[in-house]
Amino acid sequence: MKAGNINVKMLAGTMGVTGKSMREDAIFDIASTSKFYTQIIAYNLLKEGAFTLDDKVKT
């Protein structure tokens, strides 16, 4: 996968207690994969100066 100029290879592990390897085309629940996209967006916003790691988070 390529996100902007970042090349990413997502690797899978084993399935449950069976120990069988996951297939390369395994489908994951969106909640599992959305963290990756959030991380990419946050990283790009950091690079653009939208916020820093020292900024306070408030509602």
Summary of the structure (lengths in Angstrom):
residues: 59
radius of gyration: 15.9
end to end distance: 33.6
largest distance: 45.6
contacts: 81
relative contact order: 0.13
helix: 37%
strand: 14%
